[in-house]
Amino acid sequence: MKTLALMHTTPVTVAAMKALAAEKAPDVRVINILDDSLLPDVMRAGHPTEEVQGRLRAYARSAVDAGADALMCCCSSVGDVVETLRGDLPVPFLRIDEPMAEQAVRLGERIGVIATVRTTLEPTASLIERAATKAGKPVQVERVLVEGAYDALVAGRPEEHDALVTGVLRGLLDRSDVVVLAQASMARLLPSLGETRTPVLSSPESGLARALEVLR
């Protein structure tokens, strides 16, 4: 049995990713590693500090020691750190948002990126721009931050989070070819959105699918 380690920086992604993995990969052993102080530390500093990077490196090595055949980070705020750590590990270390970024580039040139955490916005937008450069395709990336939504979610007010994000998202859909939900925690919105003329992408399913491909 293959083993996939999922690394979390907030508790709001753990249950959803566990459920998704159980549905999509019942034959894969999944390890969830959570340090819920990581994202607050990144948010306070405005970027992943050296101390945060060191802790992520330690968790990654611990996952390898636990038998992980691949690792996937479920937090886009530290996605750039994942890329720097890849060369230090004997197994693949994936970003959950990479397949989503590639898909966004395939779907259109006007790409809206919506986030509820400031430190996630630029890493996600930059990832999309790099994917576009690699594909040789020009894109225009609009960055939108929804203030207060993440605080509502972690405080146990998911309905407030959803209402704040949806209100901003509707306007972004009208001026985009595709909209990207920058955080895995925002995927919870998809069922309530229903069908939209503009595609709305989230990272959990495509990220997990990529991880399962790597494990095969």
N, C-alpha and C positions, 0 to 999 in steps of 0.2 A: 504494500500500500504506500502510495506517495504521500508526502507531507508538505502542506503549504502553511507558512506562517504569515498571519495578517498583523500588521503593526498599526496601532491606533494611538492618536494623541488626544482623543476625547471619547467619553463613554457613549455619545449619541450615535456613533457608527457601529458599535459592537453588535448589538442585537440584530440589526438589519443585515449585516454581513454574515453573521452566523446562520441566520435563516436562509439567506441566498445560497450560501455554500452548501447547506444541508439539502436544498432543493436541486441545485445544479451539479453538485459533485459529492454524492453520498459515498462514493468509493475513495474519497480523498480524506486523509486525516488533516484536520485544520487546527492550528494553534493560534490563539488570539493573545497578542501581547499589548497591554494597555498601560500607558503612563499618562494620566489625565492632567499632569502638571506641565506637559510639554507644550501644548498649544497655548495655554495662558502665558507661559514664559516667552514664547515667540511673539505673541500679541503685545506683551509689555515692551519688549525690545524693538519690535517692528521688523524683526528678521530672525532667522535661526542663528543664535549665538554659537560661539565655539563650544560652550558648555553643553548646549542642546545637541550639537553635532556629535559630541563625544558620547552622550547618552544614547543617541540613536545607533552609533557604531557598536556600543556595548550590547544593546538589545539585539541588533542584527547578528552579532557573533553568538549570543546566547541562543538565538533561534537555530542557528547552524548546529550548535552543540546539542540541541534538542532533537536533531534529526531532520530539519527542514530541507527539502529538495529545492524549494524556491521561496522567496519572500516577496510580499507586496505591501507597500506602505499605503494606507488608506487616507492619508492627510496630504492635501495639495500644498499646504503652507510650508512643508518641509520636503517637497518633491525634488527641489534642486539638490538637497543634501543626499538624497537617494542616488542621484547620478554620480556624485563625487565618491560615494562609498562602494560603488559596484566593483571597482577594481580590487578592493580589499577582501572580497568574499569569494569562496569557492563555488557558490551557487548563484543563480540569477536573482537580482533584486529589482523588482518592478515598481513603477509608479501606477497607481490605480487610474490616473487620468490620461495616460498616454494614448490608449486606443480612442478615447473620446476626442482628444485633440486632432488626431489623424482623421477621424470621421467628419469632424466639423469642417476641416479644410476641403474634404471631398465634396461636401454638400453646398458650399457657397463661399462668396467673397466677403459679404457683410456678415461678420460673426459677432454676436452679442455675448459678452461674458458677464454673468451676474453672480455676485458673491455676498455672503453675509459676514465674512471676516476679512478685514482689510489686508491681512498678510497672505491671503489666498489669491487675491485678485491679480496681482502682478505676476506671480509664478505661473498661474494658469494661462494668462494672456500671452506671456513670453513663450510658454510651451507651444501654444497654437501658432505663434509667429515663426518659431523654429521649424515646426512641422510644415508650414506653408513654404518656407525657404527650401526645405529638403524636397518638397514636391514640385518646386518651381512654379508656384502659384501665388499671385498677388492677393492679399487679403486686407481688409480693414477691420480692426478689432475694437469694438466699443466696450469699455470697462464700466460696470455699474455696481456700486456698493449699496446694499440695503442696510442702513443703520438700525440697530436695535433688534434685528430679527434673531441673530444668534443668541443674544442674551436672553431673549424670551424662550428660546428652545431649551437652553440648558437650565433655565429656571422652572421648567415644567409647564410652560405655556405654549404648546405646539400650535394651537389654533391661531394665536397671535403671530407666531413666526410665519405660518402659512399665509395668513392674510396680508402681512407686510410684503412678503416676497411676491405673491401673486399680483398685488396691486402694481408693483413696479414692472413685473415681468410682462404684463399685458401690453404696456407701451413699447417695450423693447422688441416684442414680437413683430410689431407693425413696421419696424425699420431695419429688420435683420433678415438674412436668408436662413440663418440657423442660430439658435440660442443655446449656450452652454451653461449648465448649472455647475459652478466651479467647485462645489464641495459635495462629497458623498452624502453628507447629512441632508442635502437638499433634494435628493431623489424621492423623498417621501411625498413631494408635491405632484409627481407625475400622474397618479391615479385621479386626483381631483381636477387636473387640468383638462382631461378629456382629449379629444382630437383637436389639434391646432393646425392651421395651414402652414405655419412655420415650424420646422422640426425643433424639438427641445431635447437636448442630450444630457444624460447624467452618466456618472462614471462607474457605479458598482457593477452592473451586469457586463458591460464591455471589458472592464478591468479584470473581472473574475474570469471571463472567457479567455482573455489573453494569458492569464496565469495557468489555466488548465491546458492551453495549447503548449505552453512551455514545459509543463509537467509530463506531457505525453512522450 
